[in-house]
Amino acid sequence: MNRTPFKRRASRRAAVAYAGAGTEPPIAELLDDPITQILMASDRIRPEDVGALVEAARRRLLARRSHPTP
């Protein structure tokens, strides 16, 4: 009998599934997914909010790349 906790088995399956999958889907594709939209609506998160968050993170990463800390 397999006694590995479910969460651990699920994370292993996910790791294997994405190990060689290549690039991630574009954020627009993820935001267009009906399940994502339902979850976001239940949490009162708008696609514009996610876009703004991603853009802010992108800017921070680019700034770090331009000015690396020693």
N, C-alpha and C positions, 0 to 999 in steps of 0.2 A: 504494500500500500504506500502510495506517495504521501509523505507527511510534510512536504514543502508548503509553507504558508501561501495562500492564494496570491497575496500582493507580490511576493517574491517571484512566483511563477509567472505572473502577468508581466512584471517588469523585465524578466528574461525574454519572454516572447516578444515584447515590444523592442527590446534591444536587438534581437535577431532580425525582426521584421525591418528595422530601419538601418541595420548595419551596412547593407550594400545598396540602399535604395537611391542613392544619388542626392540630388538637390532637394531642398524642401519646397513645398508648394508656395506660390506667392501669397502674401497676406490678403490680397483682394479675393483670391480663391477661397481662402479659409473663411473670410468674412461673408462670402456669398453662400456658404453652406447653411441649409435650413436649421440644422441642429445647433450650430453655432449661434445663429440669429435668435433662436428660442432661448438659449442659455443667456445670451447677452441681454435680451429683453427682460428676462426674469431678474437679472441683476441690475437692471436700469443702466446698462452700458451701451453707448451709441457707437456705431462704426467710426464716427469722427473722433471720438475719444481715443479709440485704439490707434487710429492713424496719427493723432497728435503725440501719443506716447511713443510709438515706434519712431517717429521723426525726431523727437527729443533724444531718444537713445542713440539714434544714428548720428546726430550732431555731436553728442558727447564722445562717442567712439572715434569719430573723425578728428575731433579736437585732441584726444589723447594720442592718436596716431601722429598728428602734426607736432605735438609738444610732449614727447615721452618723458616720464620722470626717471631720474637716475636710480 
